[in-house]
């Protein structure tokens, strides 16, 4: 009986085959795209109440000011056999208290040659985006510094020669990737990197070992102290990730972070990072002190209100007890358009980091269209 049923099923399949026939000749006519692009256009407006305790206040001598920002971003890739040509272009406009400025930046412009699945070569201006931290990256030695108040902002890369080796395995060590990056600095190339008229070689080894992402980085420069660092990231549960980074130079400057990302059953995302930099390093960066904590909480569709998300972000300086708080609302019902509105406040005593910011309170509106 089973054989008869199987024979009947095969016969029935042949009878209806014309309805589901597949013409391979038609498939050959389908044109494979040789390029792809993504981008966005965004505009921002800030209304800012000024802080009379700020050292910069006398230069303004008024209670408030307004700022306008515009940004256009385009990423374009062209594919030709084993080659990929990629570029990122960004145009910015800002009007801060009636002072206008336009900037046009080529973030990336490089060629990727993929010899096979294991070997690749990148040549040109490229953004590395190294590190596991969301707000800080102590081991991002060949990246421009991330702004913790706007960590997702696109950043300009450096002109490099980058060889990449990649290998997958079927054991506890699941993946191995090795990067060797050469970066030359002159008055015309990478002039704002580390030190002019120098040569830099950076080696990075990435391991995926028992579901733990690990990076080891070493930077050699023929004029200035060398650097080394390590990072890691792993999921303790599918909704709970922890990560960390440690970076150090031969002249005893170092920094590290430890952080987590947790998604609750109610779609509340929690990102927390503790960041430390020693006193000598803090003098070279935009932050004043040594110990910082950033927490960001984002609730998707609160009270089942569709297309809305609310978020709260706190950046806290442990050394002077000053802080910055932001409370925001995101609306996404309109296709490809994100509307982000928030209010913020810097607080602290008259000698603290956030207590002496020029802006004390602000309201911020951003419209971003992706394409």
Beta strands, then each sheet from edge to edge (+ up, - down):
strand 1: 35-50
strand 2: 64-80
strand 3: 83-96
strand 4: 99-114
strand 5: 119-126
strand 6: 158-168
strand 7: 173-185
strand 8: 198-209
strand 9: 212-221
strand 10: 227-237
strand 11: 240-249
strand 12: 254-263
strand 13: 268-277
strand 14: 291-300
strand 15: 308-317
strand 16: 322-331
strand 17: 337-347
strand 18: 359-370
sheet 1: 1+ 2- 3+ 4- 5+ 6- 7+ 8- 9+ 10- 11+ 12- 13+ 14- 15+ 16- 17+ 18- 1+
end
